[in-house]
Amino acid sequence: MVEEQRLKISVIGTGYLGATHAACMAELGFDVLGLDVDQAKINQLSSGQVPFYEPGLQEVLQRNLASGRLRFTTDYAEVGAFADVHFLCVGTPQQADSNAADLTAVDSALDQLAAELKRPCVVIGKSTVPVGTAARAQARLATTAPAGKQVGLGWSPEFLREGLGVEDTLRPNRIVIGTNSERVESVMREICAPQIERGTPFLVTDLQTAELVKVSANAFLATKISFINAMAEVCEASGGDVIQLARALSYDDRIGGKFLGPGLGFGGGCLPKDIRAFMARADELGVEPALSFLREVDAINQRRRARTVDIARGLIGGSFAGRTVGVLGAAFKPNSDDIRDSPALDVASTIHSLGARVTVYDPEALDNARREHPDLSYASSMLEAVRDAEVVLLLTEWAEFREADPKELTEVVAQTKIVDGRNALDPALWRERGWTYRALGRP
């Protein structure tokens, strides 16, 4: 029997999404060629080192480099000659002068890739883009690629959660492909066959709906997070307890308990910029009022940071000038070294600007934090960060911080005062150990 020839895959862009996707496609048995214009990043990945922290990814990367199924390059010509399917995974950051998404990298990647598409193939976009981008990309490929209309296009949004990226790629909770081509749908079904066989829902939509799925999901999650944080504001004013409130709400199966975690709010490279880009695109489409509520979602999220600063300032007598503050957390979430739009670093930097001596510790994000905020001081351990502190702020809910022994911290701090910005600690335990405990939305 002749062995069936498997599709060969390229992944354009090797940031968080692309590096994870490339390694996991190889893990599924495909021959994969990853491309990036950053030679240093390609060298690092080719040597088996992941440029960011993601649990489990380095092992997958090294295993598939060793097997020969995974390689990396900076050469678009090599990618064009190699792959049957090209996944577009480049970044879409917020523009410097507006809320809209910056599509410079997407357009550049499409143009450089198109020039090398000389035979029938499929391009699958995974980047989070404003609705309408895929249709424009389809027209662009048809007119600029040598293979013309033999290049099929689809858009398949990613749903990765940082810290769970490998699991979410290998075992997604749904797969969405937007396309008007039966060939593209067939190719995606072939690639995703292992997941489909395990029962993963496979949804086929038009291009525009597929583009809307990711931003709609992020907008909904951001709204849910900001809703419970708005209730925290009400609880603080009325004497209620937002943790008890969230628990009571979670038993309503129309609401559920996921993302009802009150605290410092969301950050990172996706939710904040995606909801802002969504609002900007709605304005361009003439339906800005439909998403006007997202402006308050964003505003509530920002207010939580200011409120955390206010609580800490109140604990030490109303002024940070000359005070010593220990901050636990720099990443925007645990199990990540991502500091993009990090609430923790925003609060730490604000307190520093108000005159405090601020020392930060994070298990994984210190190198990134030092580059972006060289004005802050950094420690190599939790105890070092809080030594002589007059107030401690827990701002990223790493397990190391959630499981901290209040007695151990008592021995090194100047004052036993803590602000739990993530509602991650047991208030009764800390108060029993002699600490003044404050948290957002709790009496």
C-alpha positions as CSV (number, residue, x, y, z in Angstrom):
1,M,0.0,0.0,0.0
2,V,1.1,3.6,-0.7
3,E,1.3,5.6,2.5
4,E,-1.1,8.6,2.4
5,Q,0.8,11.9,2.0
6,R,0.0,14.3,4.9
7,L,-0.4,18.0,4.3
8,K,2.7,20.1,5.0
9,I,2.1,23.1,7.1
10,S,3.7,26.5,7.5
11,V,3.1,28.9,10.4
12,I,3.7,32.6,9.6
13,G,4.7,34.5,12.8
14,T,6.3,32.8,15.8
15,G,5.0,34.9,18.7
16,Y,2.9,33.3,21.4
17,L,0.2,32.1,19.0
18,G,2.5,31.0,16.2
19,A,5.2,29.2,18.2
20,T,2.5,27.3,20.1
21,H,0.6,26.5,16.9
22,A,3.7,25.3,15.1
23,A,4.9,23.1,17.8
24,C,1.5,21.6,18.4
25,M,0.8,20.9,14.7
26,A,4.1,19.0,14.6
27,E,3.0,17.2,17.8
28,L,-0.1,16.0,15.8
29,G,2.2,14.5,13.2
30,F,2.5,17.2,10.5
31,D,5.7,18.4,8.9
32,V,5.8,22.1,10.0
33,L,7.9,25.0,8.9
34,G,7.6,28.1,11.1
35,L,8.6,31.5,9.7
36,D,9.4,34.9,11.4
37,V,11.3,38.0,10.2
38,D,13.1,38.1,13.5
39,Q,16.3,36.1,13.0
40,A,17.1,36.1,16.7
41,K,13.7,34.5,17.5
42,I,14.2,31.9,14.8
43,N,17.6,31.0,16.2
44,Q,16.2,30.7,19.7
45,L,13.3,28.4,18.6
46,S,15.6,26.4,16.4
47,S,17.8,25.7,19.4
48,G,14.8,24.4,21.3
49,Q,14.3,27.5,23.5
50,V,10.9,29.2,23.8
51,P,11.2,33.0,24.0
52,F,8.4,33.3,26.5
53,Y,7.1,31.3,29.5
54,E,4.4,28.8,28.6
55,P,4.0,25.6,30.7
56,G,4.8,22.5,28.6
57,L,5.6,24.2,25.4
58,Q,9.4,23.8,25.5
59,E,9.1,20.1,25.9
60,V,6.8,19.9,22.8
61,L,9.1,22.1,20.8
62,Q,12.2,20.1,21.6
63,R,10.5,16.8,21.0
64,N,9.4,17.8,17.5
65,L,12.7,19.5,16.6
66,A,14.4,16.2,17.4
67,S,11.9,14.2,15.4
68,G,12.6,16.4,12.3
69,R,8.9,17.3,11.9
70,L,9.5,20.9,13.0
71,R,11.9,23.5,11.5
72,F,12.1,27.3,11.4
73,T,13.1,29.8,8.7
74,T,13.1,33.5,7.8
75,D,12.7,32.7,4.0
76,Y,9.2,33.2,2.5
77,A,10.4,31.4,-0.7
78,E,11.2,28.3,1.3
79,V,7.8,28.5,3.0
80,G,6.0,28.9,-0.4
81,A,7.8,25.9,-1.9
82,F,7.3,23.7,1.2
83,A,3.8,24.0,2.5
84,D,0.3,23.0,1.3
85,V,-1.4,25.0,4.1
86,H,-0.2,28.3,5.5
87,F,-1.4,29.5,9.0
88,L,-1.2,33.3,9.5
89,C,-0.4,33.9,13.1
90,V,1.1,37.4,13.2
91,G,0.2,40.0,15.8
92,T,-2.4,42.7,15.6
93,P,-1.5,45.3,18.3
94,Q,-3.4,48.4,19.1
95,Q,-2.4,51.4,16.9
96,A,-0.3,54.0,18.7
97,D,-2.7,56.8,18.0
98,S,-6.1,55.2,18.2
99,N,-8.0,52.2,19.6
100,A,-8.0,50.4,16.2
101,A,-6.0,47.3,15.4
102,D,-2.7,47.8,13.6
103,L,-2.8,45.5,10.6
104,T,0.7,46.4,9.3
105,A,2.1,42.9,10.2
106,V,-0.8,41.1,8.7
107,D,-0.6,43.1,5.4
108,S,3.1,42.7,5.2
109,A,3.0,38.9,5.8
110,L,0.2,38.4,3.2
111,D,2.1,40.4,0.6
112,Q,5.4,38.5,1.1
113,L,3.7,35.2,1.3
114,A,1.5,35.8,-1.8
115,A,4.5,36.5,-3.9
116,E,5.7,32.9,-3.2
117,L,2.4,31.0,-3.7
118,K,3.0,29.5,-7.1
119,R,0.9,26.3,-6.8
120,P,-2.5,25.4,-5.3
121,C,-2.6,25.9,-1.5
122,V,-4.6,27.1,1.4
123,V,-4.1,30.1,3.6
124,I,-5.8,30.0,7.1
125,G,-5.8,33.2,9.1
126,K,-5.7,32.8,12.9
127,S,-4.8,36.4,13.9
128,T,-7.5,38.4,15.6
129,V,-8.5,41.0,13.0
130,P,-11.3,43.5,12.5
131,V,-14.3,42.1,10.6
132,G,-13.8,42.6,6.9
133,T,-10.1,41.8,6.9
134,A,-10.5,38.3,5.6
135,A,-12.5,39.3,2.6
136,R,-9.9,41.9,1.8
137,A,-7.1,39.3,2.2
138,Q,-8.9,36.9,-0.1
139,A,-9.1,39.6,-2.9
140,R,-5.5,40.4,-2.3
141,L,-4.3,36.8,-2.7
142,A,-6.4,36.3,-5.8
143,T,-4.8,39.3,-7.5
144,T,-1.2,39.1,-6.2
145,A,-0.3,35.4,-5.8
146,P,1.0,33.7,-9.0
147,A,-1.4,30.8,-8.3
148,G,-4.3,33.3,-8.2
149,K,-7.6,31.8,-7.5
150,Q,-6.0,28.4,-6.8
151,V,-5.1,29.9,-3.4
152,G,-8.0,29.2,-1.0
153,L,-8.5,31.3,2.1
154,G,-10.2,30.7,5.4
155,W,-10.2,32.3,8.8
156,S,-10.0,30.1,12.0
157,P,-9.9,32.2,15.2
158,E,-7.6,31.1,18.0
159,F,-8.9,30.6,21.6
160,L,-5.7,30.1,23.5
161,R,-5.5,31.0,27.2
162,E,-2.0,31.9,28.2
163,G,-0.7,29.2,30.6
164,L,-2.9,26.6,28.9
165,G,-1.8,27.2,25.3
166,V,-0.6,23.7,24.5
167,E,-3.8,22.1,25.9
168,D,-6.0,24.6,24.1
169,T,-4.3,23.8,20.8
170,L,-4.2,20.1,21.0
171,R,-7.6,19.8,22.7
172,P,-9.7,22.9,21.8
173,N,-13.2,23.3,23.1
174,R,-14.4,24.2,19.6
175,I,-13.0,24.8,16.1
176,V,-14.4,27.5,13.9
177,I,-13.5,27.9,10.2
178,G,-14.9,30.8,8.1
179,T,-14.7,30.2,4.4
180,N,-16.8,30.1,1.2
181,S,-14.6,27.3,-0.2
182,E,-15.4,23.6,0.1
183,R,-11.7,22.9,-0.5
184,V,-10.7,25.0,2.5
185,E,-13.3,23.4,4.7
186,S,-12.0,19.9,3.6
187,V,-8.4,20.8,4.4
188,M,-9.3,22.1,7.8
189,R,-11.3,18.9,8.5
190,E,-8.2,16.9,7.5
191,I,-5.9,18.9,9.8
192,C,-8.4,18.8,12.7
193,A,-9.4,15.2,12.3
194,P,-8.0,14.0,15.7
195,Q,-9.9,16.7,17.5
196,I,-13.1,16.1,15.5
197,E,-12.9,12.4,16.2
198,R,-12.7,13.2,20.0
199,G,-16.0,15.1,19.7
200,T,-14.7,18.7,19.4
201,P,-17.4,20.8,17.8
202,F,-16.4,21.9,14.2
203,L,-18.3,25.0,13.1
204,V,-18.3,26.3,9.5
205,T,-19.3,29.9,9.0
206,D,-18.8,32.7,6.5
207,L,-15.6,34.8,6.8
208,Q,-17.2,37.7,8.6
209,T,-18.8,35.5,11.3
210,A,-15.5,33.7,12.0
211,E,-13.8,37.1,12.4
212,L,-16.4,38.1,14.9
213,V,-16.2,35.0,17.1
214,K,-13.0,35.8,19.0
215,V,-13.7,39.5,19.6
216,S,-17.2,38.7,20.6
217,A,-16.0,36.1,23.1
218,N,-13.5,38.5,24.5
219,A,-16.0,41.3,24.7
220,F,-18.4,39.0,26.6
221,L,-15.7,37.8,29.0
222,A,-14.5,41.4,29.6
223,T,-18.1,42.4,30.3
224,K,-18.6,39.6,32.8
225,I,-15.3,40.5,34.7
226,S,-16.2,44.2,34.8
227,F,-19.7,43.4,35.9
228,I,-18.6,41.6,39.1
229,N,-16.0,44.4,39.6
230,A,-18.8,47.0,39.3
231,M,-20.7,45.0,42.0
232,A,-17.5,45.1,44.1
233,E,-17.7,48.9,44.0
234,V,-21.3,48.7,45.2
235,C,-20.3,46.3,47.9
236,E,-17.6,48.6,49.2
237,A,-20.1,51.5,49.4
238,S,-22.8,49.4,51.1
239,G,-20.8,47.0,53.3
240,G,-21.6,43.9,51.2
241,D,-19.1,41.1,50.4
242,V,-18.5,40.6,46.7
243,I,-17.1,37.1,47.1
244,Q,-20.3,35.9,48.8
245,L,-22.3,37.8,46.1
246,A,-20.4,36.1,43.3
247,R,-20.8,32.7,44.9
248,A,-24.6,33.2,45.1
249,L,-24.7,34.3,41.5
250,S,-22.7,31.3,40.3
251,Y,-25.4,28.9,41.2
252,D,-27.7,30.5,38.6
253,D,-27.1,28.3,35.5
254,R,-27.9,31.3,33.3
255,I,-24.9,33.0,34.7
256,G,-22.4,30.5,36.0
257,G,-19.3,31.1,38.1
258,K,-16.6,31.3,35.5
259,F,-15.0,34.8,35.2
260,L,-17.0,36.0,38.2
261,G,-13.7,36.6,40.1
262,P,-13.7,40.1,41.5
263,G,-10.4,41.9,41.9
264,L,-7.8,44.0,40.1
265,G,-9.4,43.3,36.6
266,F,-8.1,42.0,33.3
267,G,-5.0,42.9,31.3
268,G,-2.7,41.1,28.9
269,G,-2.2,41.3,25.1
270,C,-5.7,40.3,24.1
271,L,-8.8,41.5,26.1
272,P,-7.9,45.2,26.5
273,K,-6.8,45.8,22.9
274,D,-9.4,43.5,21.4
275,I,-12.4,45.2,23.0
276,R,-11.0,48.6,22.0
277,A,-10.4,47.5,18.4
278,F,-13.9,46.1,18.4
279,M,-15.3,49.4,19.4
280,A,-13.2,51.2,16.7
281,R,-14.5,48.8,14.0
282,A,-18.1,49.2,15.1
283,D,-17.6,53.0,14.7
284,E,-16.2,52.5,11.2
285,L,-19.3,50.3,10.3
286,G,-21.7,53.0,11.6
287,V,-22.9,50.9,14.6
288,E,-20.9,52.5,17.4
289,P,-23.9,52.6,19.7
290,A,-24.2,48.8,19.7
291,L,-20.9,48.5,21.5
292,S,-20.9,51.7,23.6
293,F,-21.3,49.6,26.7
294,L,-17.8,48.4,26.2
295,R,-16.5,51.9,27.0
296,E,-17.8,51.5,30.6
297,V,-16.5,47.9,30.7
298,D,-13.0,49.3,29.9
299,A,-13.5,52.2,32.4
300,I,-14.6,49.8,35.2
301,N,-11.5,47.7,34.6
302,Q,-9.2,50.8,34.9
303,R,-11.0,52.0,38.0
304,R,-10.1,48.8,39.9
305,R,-6.4,49.7,39.5
306,A,-7.0,53.1,41.0
307,R,-9.1,51.7,43.8
308,T,-6.3,49.2,44.7
309,V,-3.8,52.2,45.0
310,D,-6.3,54.0,47.2
311,I,-6.8,51.1,49.5
312,A,-3.1,50.7,50.0
313,R,-2.6,54.4,50.5
314,G,-5.3,54.4,53.2
315,L,-3.6,51.6,55.0
316,I,-0.4,53.5,55.5
317,G,-1.9,56.8,56.6
318,G,-2.8,58.6,53.3
319,S,0.6,59.1,51.6
320,F,3.2,56.9,49.9
321,A,6.0,59.5,50.2
322,G,9.0,57.8,51.6
323,R,7.1,54.5,52.3
324,T,8.4,51.0,51.6
325,V,6.0,48.8,49.5
326,G,6.3,45.2,48.6
327,V,4.5,44.0,45.4
328,L,3.8,40.3,44.7
329,G,3.2,39.9,41.0
330,A,4.2,41.5,37.7
331,A,2.6,39.3,35.0
332,F,-0.9,40.1,34.0
333,K,-2.0,36.6,35.1
334,P,-0.3,33.6,36.8
335,N,1.5,30.9,34.7
336,S,2.7,33.5,32.2
337,D,5.6,36.0,31.9
338,D,3.4,38.4,29.8
339,I,3.4,41.9,31.2
340,R,1.4,43.6,28.4
341,D,-1.1,45.9,30.0
342,S,-0.4,44.3,33.3
343,P,-2.6,45.6,36.1
344,A,0.0,44.6,38.6
345,L,2.8,46.6,37.1
346,D,0.4,49.5,36.5
347,V,-0.4,49.7,40.2
348,A,3.3,49.2,41.2
349,S,4.4,52.0,38.8
350,T,1.7,54.3,40.1
351,I,2.6,53.8,43.7
352,H,6.3,54.4,42.8
353,S,5.3,57.7,41.1
354,L,3.6,58.8,44.3
355,G,6.9,58.6,46.2
356,A,7.1,55.0,47.5
357,R,10.1,52.6,47.4
358,V,8.5,49.7,45.5
359,T,10.0,46.2,45.3
360,V,8.4,43.7,43.0
361,Y,8.7,39.9,42.8
362,D,7.2,37.5,40.2
363,P,8.2,33.9,39.6
364,E,8.5,34.3,35.8
365,A,8.0,37.9,34.6
366,L,10.9,39.7,36.3
367,D,13.1,40.0,33.1
368,N,10.3,41.5,31.1
369,A,9.3,43.8,34.0
370,R,12.8,45.1,34.3
371,R,13.0,46.0,30.7
372,E,9.7,47.9,30.7
373,H,9.9,49.4,34.2
374,P,13.6,49.9,35.1
375,D,12.5,52.5,37.6
376,L,11.1,49.9,40.0
377,S,13.2,47.7,42.3
378,Y,13.0,43.9,41.9
379,A,13.6,40.9,44.2
380,S,14.5,37.3,43.6
381,S,12.1,35.9,46.2
382,M,8.8,36.7,47.9
383,L,10.4,37.3,51.2
384,E,13.0,39.6,49.8
385,A,10.3,41.6,48.1
386,V,8.3,42.2,51.3
387,R,11.3,42.8,53.6
388,D,10.7,46.0,55.7
389,A,7.5,46.7,53.7
390,E,4.9,48.9,55.4
391,V,2.3,47.4,53.2
392,V,2.2,44.3,50.9
393,L,0.1,44.1,47.7
394,L,-0.7,40.7,46.1
395,L,-1.4,41.6,42.5
396,T,-1.0,38.4,40.5
397,E,-2.4,35.2,42.0
398,W,0.5,32.8,41.5
399,A,0.1,29.7,43.6
400,E,3.3,30.6,45.5
401,F,1.5,33.8,46.8
402,R,-1.9,32.1,47.4
403,E,-0.2,29.5,49.6
404,A,2.1,32.0,51.4
405,D,2.5,31.5,55.2
406,P,1.4,34.8,56.9
407,K,3.6,33.9,59.9
408,E,6.7,33.7,57.7
409,L,6.0,37.1,56.1
410,T,5.4,38.6,59.6
411,E,9.0,38.0,60.5
412,V,10.4,40.2,57.6
413,V,7.8,43.0,57.1
414,A,7.8,46.3,58.9
415,Q,4.0,46.4,59.3
416,T,1.6,43.5,58.9
417,K,-0.7,45.1,56.3
418,I,-1.8,43.5,53.1
419,V,-4.0,44.4,50.1
420,D,-5.2,41.3,48.3
421,G,-5.8,42.6,44.8
422,R,-7.0,39.3,43.5
423,N,-9.2,38.0,46.4
424,A,-6.8,35.0,46.4
425,L,-6.2,34.7,50.2
426,D,-8.2,33.5,53.2
427,P,-9.0,36.7,55.1
428,A,-9.8,34.9,58.3
429,L,-6.4,33.1,58.3
430,W,-4.5,36.3,57.7
431,R,-6.4,38.3,60.3
432,E,-6.0,35.5,62.8
433,R,-2.2,35.7,62.2
434,G,-2.3,39.4,63.1
435,W,-2.5,41.0,59.7
436,T,-4.7,43.9,58.6
437,Y,-6.3,42.5,55.5
438,R,-8.1,44.5,52.8
439,A,-9.4,43.4,49.5
440,L,-11.5,44.8,46.7
441,G,-15.2,44.6,47.3
442,R,-15.0,43.1,50.8
443,P,-15.7,44.6,54.2
